[in-house]
């Protein structure tokens, strides 16, 4: 009698392989080519207008110029000229690495207000279905909330499911910056939630900023809720491959390289966000001193050494996190490599006590959030390790502001 392995891991892996076959069929029948030919997105249209614009009798610089070149350009303008550019090209300026954060906040507030008006009109558009009008209403309210003058929106793109990044704290004066990189099903509507607040990107960043302030009140910190990439939707083929991560890694790298000042940076990466951070790791600048992952399906490598980064690599997983049952392998582009909390991987494994599953790592009062905050402020000797021998703190002494190992 033949015996069949029906373990959850094998069933997940078979599902991934089946999805891979479907993707290949779609690609070879021209589906991907058909969808690549589309009109300019709103952001692309704004950038195109910028490329043909002028101010003070001079042509505007290439929007793809280095952040340093763009920073010098914006610094050379009067306040009135910067305001004029923000009003003329709000999406271009609001997403332009090199523009000052103050200018980007203002430009994105303008863009959000304009797109709120667009969605308000769509709520009464007779050409839309009832569901379409309801979706427009949800977007209208979200854009209105993000446009609040008290909020600091560093990036905004209304295309597709939307992208957004928000800053907690003062990015210009921060000594240490943490970037929260979320996982699947992240878009502009899921960016923040009323219920399960700390499972959404905005809530994660707010909780982390509060925890960092408590961990080291004297340290000037800022936290970026970075939902500025197109995340996989659900647990389909996009989540099983690194395609979305590869695109996102380029954007993450551009963000980090354009941050103002000389702050050090810690990446705090949840779920599929850890795949993105793993893909980005080798190209990150030296100001990124730490990469901390939670609930990771893998970082697209077989070991921490394979990340080819000088940054410290930290990992955690709650005992009740379902991600543990995902196969930690990579075959033919499916899967994300080794388990970051395994002994063989070589990361510093932190405690996640209290997280209570895959979505609970940023809940106040948990070891997981406290550890993220300690890493964020550089209090490495205060990190609580997953193992009683305290091996994750090897090389550190004191309780705050430890130097790089």
C-alpha positions in Angstrom: 0.0 0.0 0.0 1.4 3.4 -1.0 1.8 6.1 1.6 1.3 9.7 0.7 2.8 12.7 2.6 -0.1 15.1 3.4 1.9 17.4 5.7 0.9 21.1 5.6 4.4 22.0 4.3 4.1 19.7 1.3 0.6 20.9 0.5 1.8 24.5 0.5 4.7 23.7 -1.7 2.5 21.8 -4.2 0.2 24.9 -4.3 3.2 27.1 -5.0 4.3 24.9 -7.9 0.8 24.9 -9.3 0.7 28.7 -9.2 4.1 28.8 -10.9 2.8 26.8 -13.8 -0.2 29.1 -14.1 2.1 32.1 -14.2 4.3 30.6 -16.9 1.2 29.9 -19.0 0.0 33.5 -18.6 3.4 34.9 -19.5 3.9 32.7 -22.6 0.4 33.6 -23.9 1.2 37.3 -23.9 -0.8 38.2 -20.8 2.1 40.1 -19.3 2.9 41.8 -22.5 -0.7 43.0 -22.9 -0.8 44.5 -19.5 2.5 46.3 -19.8 1.1 48.5 -22.5 -1.0 51.1 -20.6 -1.4 54.8 -20.3 0.9 56.9 -18.2 0.1 56.7 -14.5 -0.8 59.9 -12.6 2.8 60.0 -11.2 4.3 59.5 -14.7 2.1 62.2 -16.1 3.3 64.6 -13.4 6.9 63.7 -14.0 6.5 64.2 -17.8 5.1 67.7 -17.2 8.0 68.4 -14.9 10.5 67.4 -17.6 9.0 70.1 -19.9 8.7 72.8 -17.2 10.7 75.9 -16.4 11.0 78.2 -13.4 12.8 81.6 -13.2 13.6 81.2 -16.9 15.5 78.0 -16.4 14.6 74.4 -17.3 13.9 72.1 -14.4 16.5 69.4 -13.6 16.1 65.8 -14.6 13.8 64.2 -12.0 16.1 61.1 -12.1 19.1 63.2 -11.2 21.0 62.3 -8.0 19.3 63.3 -4.7 22.3 65.6 -4.0 21.8 67.4 -7.3 18.1 67.8 -6.7 18.7 69.0 -3.1 21.0 71.7 -4.4 18.3 72.8 -6.9 15.6 73.1 -4.4 17.9 74.9 -2.0 18.6 77.5 -4.7 14.9 78.4 -5.0 13.0 81.0 -3.1 10.2 79.7 -0.8 7.6 81.1 -3.3 9.2 79.1 -6.1 9.2 75.9 -4.1 5.6 76.4 -3.3 4.8 77.1 -7.0 6.5 73.8 -8.1 4.6 71.9 -5.4 1.3 73.2 -6.8 2.2 72.7 -10.4 3.7 69.2 -10.1 2.5 67.8 -6.7 3.0 64.1 -7.4 6.4 64.6 -9.0 7.7 66.8 -6.2 6.0 64.7 -3.5 7.9 61.6 -4.6 11.1 63.3 -5.6 14.1 61.9 -3.7 16.3 65.0 -3.1 13.5 67.5 -2.5 13.4 68.6 1.1 11.0 66.7 3.3 9.1 69.9 4.1 8.5 70.5 0.4 7.5 66.8 -0.1 5.0 67.0 2.8 3.4 70.1 1.3 3.3 68.6 -2.3 1.7 65.4 -1.1 -0.9 67.3 0.9 -1.8 69.1 -2.3 -1.9 65.9 -4.3 -4.0 64.1 -1.7 -6.5 66.9 -1.6 -6.9 66.9 -5.4 -7.3 63.1 -5.5 -9.8 63.3 -2.6 -11.9 65.6 -4.9 -11.5 63.1 -7.8 -12.8 60.2 -5.7 -15.6 62.4 -4.3 -16.9 62.9 -7.9 -16.6 59.2 -8.6 -18.9 58.4 -5.7 -21.7 59.9 -7.8 -20.5 58.6 -11.2 -23.5 56.7 -12.8 -21.0 54.7 -14.9 -19.7 53.0 -11.8 -21.3 50.1 -10.2 -22.5 50.4 -6.6 -19.3 48.6 -5.5 -17.2 51.0 -7.6 -18.9 54.0 -6.0 -18.4 52.5 -2.5 -14.7 51.9 -3.3 -14.4 55.5 -4.4 -15.9 56.6 -1.1 -13.4 54.6 0.8 -10.5 56.1 -1.2 -12.0 59.6 -0.7 -12.0 59.2 3.1 -8.5 57.7 3.1 -7.1 60.5 1.0 -8.8 63.1 3.3 -7.3 61.5 6.4 -3.8 61.4 4.9 -4.1 65.1 3.8 -4.5 66.2 7.4 -2.0 69.0 8.0 -0.7 67.2 11.1 0.5 64.3 9.1 3.9 64.0 7.3 3.4 62.2 4.0 6.7 61.5 2.4 5.4 59.7 -0.7 2.0 59.2 -2.3 1.0 57.5 -5.6 -2.7 57.0 -6.3 -2.1 54.5 -9.1 -3.5 51.0 -8.8 -4.0 50.0 -5.2 -1.9 53.0 -4.2 1.4 53.6 -2.4 2.2 55.8 0.5 4.9 56.5 3.1 4.5 58.5 6.3 7.0 59.9 8.8 6.7 59.9 12.6 9.1 62.4 14.2 11.5 64.9 12.7 13.3 63.3 9.8 15.6 66.4 9.3 17.1 66.3 12.9 16.9 62.5 13.6 20.0 60.7 14.8 18.5 57.4 14.1 15.8 56.4 11.6 13.8 53.2 11.5 11.9 52.2 8.3 9.0 49.8 8.7 8.7 47.5 5.6 5.4 45.7 5.6 4.3 42.5 3.8 1.5 41.2 1.6 -1.8 43.0 1.2 -0.3 46.4 1.9 -1.9 49.2 -0.1 -3.3 52.6 0.6 -6.6 51.3 2.0 -4.9 48.9 4.4 -2.3 51.4 5.4 -4.1 52.1 8.6 -6.9 50.3 10.4 -9.3 51.2 13.2 -9.5 47.6 14.5 -6.3 45.6 14.7 -4.5 48.9 14.5 -1.0 47.5 15.0 -1.2 45.0 12.2 -1.3 47.9 9.7 1.7 49.8 8.5 0.8 53.2 10.0 0.0 51.6 13.3 3.2 49.6 13.3 5.2 52.8 12.8 3.3 54.7 15.4 3.8 52.0 18.0 7.5 51.7 17.1 8.1 55.5 17.4 6.4 55.6 20.8 8.5 52.6 22.0 11.7 54.2 20.8 10.9 57.4 22.6 10.3 55.4 25.7 13.5 53.3 25.3 15.7 56.4 24.8 14.1 59.8 25.4 17.3 61.6 24.7 17.8 60.0 21.3 16.4 62.0 18.3 14.5 59.3 16.4 12.1 59.1 13.4 10.2 56.2 12.0 9.0 55.8 8.4 5.9 53.8 7.7 7.0 52.7 4.2 4.2 51.3 2.1 5.8 52.7 -1.0 6.0 49.6 -3.0 3.5 47.3 -4.8 3.1 44.5 -2.3 1.8 41.0 -3.3 -2.0 40.6 -3.0 -2.8 37.5 -0.9 -0.7 34.4 -0.9 -0.5 33.8 -4.6 2.4 33.6 -7.1 3.6 37.1 -6.3 4.0 36.2 -2.6 5.8 33.0 -3.6 8.4 34.7 -5.7 10.7 37.7 -5.2 9.4 39.7 -8.2 7.6 42.3 -6.1 10.5 42.4 -3.7 13.0 43.1 -6.5 11.0 46.1 -7.6 10.5 47.3 -4.1 14.2 46.9 -3.2 15.1 49.5 -5.8 12.6 51.9 -4.3 13.8 51.2 -0.7 17.4 51.8 -1.7 16.5 55.1 -3.3 14.7 56.2 -0.2 17.5 55.3 2.2 20.1 57.0 0.0 18.1 60.2 -0.1 17.3 60.6 3.6 18.5 63.9 4.9 21.4 64.4 7.4 23.7 61.7 8.7 21.3 59.5 10.6 21.9 55.8 10.9 19.1 53.6 9.6 17.4 50.4 10.9 15.1 48.4 8.6 12.3 46.7 10.4 10.8 44.2 8.0 7.7 42.1 8.5 6.6 39.0 6.7 7.1 39.5 2.9 8.8 42.8 3.7 11.7 40.7 4.9 12.1 39.2 1.4 12.3 42.7 0.1 14.9 43.7 2.7 16.9 40.6 1.9 16.9 41.4 -1.8 17.9 45.0 -1.0 20.6 44.2 1.5 23.6 43.9 -0.7 23.1 47.4 -2.3 22.2 49.3 0.9 24.5 52.2 1.9 26.6 51.9 5.0 24.2 54.2 7.0 21.9 51.1 7.3 23.4 49.5 10.4 20.6 47.0 11.2 18.1 44.8 9.5 15.5 43.2 11.8 12.9 40.8 10.4 9.8 39.3 12.0 7.5 36.5 10.8 9.8 36.0 7.8 9.2 33.5 5.0 12.9 33.8 4.1 15.2 36.6 2.9 16.0 35.1 -0.5 19.3 33.7 0.7 20.6 30.6 2.6 22.4 32.5 5.3 23.0 35.9 6.8 26.4 36.0 5.1 24.6 35.6 1.8 23.0 39.0 2.2 26.4 40.6 1.6 25.8 43.4 4.0 27.7 44.9 6.9 24.5 45.6 8.7 23.6 43.5 11.7 20.9 41.0 11.0 18.2 40.3 13.6 15.3 37.9 13.4 12.3 36.8 15.5 9.3 34.6 15.1 6.4 34.1 17.6 5.7 30.5 18.5 2.1 30.8 17.2 3.1 32.3 13.9 1.7 30.3 11.0 4.6 31.3 8.8 6.6 28.6 10.4 4.8 26.1 8.2 5.8 27.7 5.0 8.6 25.6 3.2 11.9 27.4 3.8 13.4 26.5 0.4 13.9 28.1 -3.0 13.5 26.1 -6.2 13.1 27.6 -9.6 12.3 31.1 -8.3 9.6 29.8 -5.9 10.1 30.1 -2.2 12.4 32.5 -0.3 15.3 30.4 1.0 16.4 29.5 4.5 14.6 30.2 7.8 16.2 33.4 9.3 15.6 32.2 12.9 17.3 28.9 12.3 20.7 28.3 14.0 22.3 27.7 10.6 21.2 31.1 9.2 23.4 33.1 11.5 21.2 36.0 12.5 20.8 37.4 16.0 17.6 35.8 17.2 15.4 38.0 19.4 12.5 37.2 21.7 9.0 37.7 20.3 7.2 36.9 23.5 3.7 38.2 23.6 3.3 38.8 19.8 0.6 36.1 19.6 0.8 35.2 16.0 1.8 36.6 12.6 0.1 40.1 13.0 1.1 40.9 16.5 4.7 41.8 16.4 4.1 45.6 16.9 1.6 45.3 19.7 2.5 47.5 22.7 3.8 45.5 25.7 5.3 42.7 23.6 9.0 41.6 23.6 8.9 41.9 19.9 8.1 45.7 19.8 10.4 46.4 22.7 13.3 44.6 20.9 12.6 46.5 17.6 12.8 49.8 19.6 16.1 48.8 21.3 17.6 48.0 18.0 16.2 51.2 16.5 17.8 53.4 19.2 21.0 51.4 19.3 20.5 49.9 22.8 21.8 46.5 21.6 22.8 45.3 25.0 19.2 45.7 26.2 17.7 43.4 23.5 16.0 40.3 24.9 17.2 37.2 23.1 15.1 34.2 22.1 17.6 31.9 23.9 18.5 32.1 27.6 22.2 32.2 26.9 21.8 35.8 25.5 23.8 34.9 22.4 22.0 37.6 20.3 23.7 40.3 22.4 27.2 39.0 21.7 29.7 41.8 21.4 27.7 44.5 23.2 28.0 46.0 26.6 26.1 48.8 28.4 22.4 49.5 27.9 22.2 52.2 25.3 23.9 53.8 22.3 26.2 50.9 21.7 28.6 51.4 18.9 28.6 49.3 15.7 30.1 45.8 16.0 
